Amino acid sequence: MSEQRICSAKGCGAAASYAVVWNNPKIHSPEREKIWMACEEHRQSLADFLDARGFLRRVENL
């Protein structure tokens, strides 16, 4: 059974196509990576939100 990936944007139920990988250096060790799932519509806004805070590491295709 395959795992369904849903966009992490608030109120969005679309299938995710991207992994937005991030880390908050104030609370996470350098090797720890957190992941938000993103659909095409929300990929940029989620990445921009994290990037503005210095948390964004990278965005990967799923």
N, C-alpha and C positions, 0 to 999 in steps of 0.2 A: 504494500500500500504506500503510495507516495504522499509526502507531506505537503499540504496546501500552504502556500506562502501568501499572506495578506499584507497589504501596505500598512505601515505603521502610522501614517498620517491620521490625525483625529477625524473620525467620522467616515473614513474611506474603507471600503470593503473590497476594493479591486485587487486582482492578483498582482503580486509583486514581481518585478523583472530585475530589480537591482538590490544589492546589499550596500547600505551606507555604513561604512566601518568607522568607528570613532572611539575616543578615549578621553576621559577627563583626568588630566595629570594631577589635579589636586586631590583626587580620591582613589584613582586606579594606578596600579603598578604599570610601568612602561610596556610590559609584554601583554597586558590584558587588552582585549579588544571587544567592544560592544558592537552590536549590529542592529540597525533599523532596516526593515524591509521597505522598499519603495516601488510604487508603480511609475509608469512613464510620466504621468501628470505631476506627481509629487517629488520625483527624484531631485530636481534642482532646489526646490524650497526646503526640503529636509537637509540637503547638503549645505545650503547657504546658512541655515540656522546654526548648524554645528560649526561651520567654518568661521562665522562671526565671533564665536566663543573660543576659537582656537582648538576645537575638539576633533575636527574632521581629519581622518587619516587618508581615506580613499573611497571611491565608489566603484563597485565591481558588478559586472553582469552576472545574473544567476544562471 
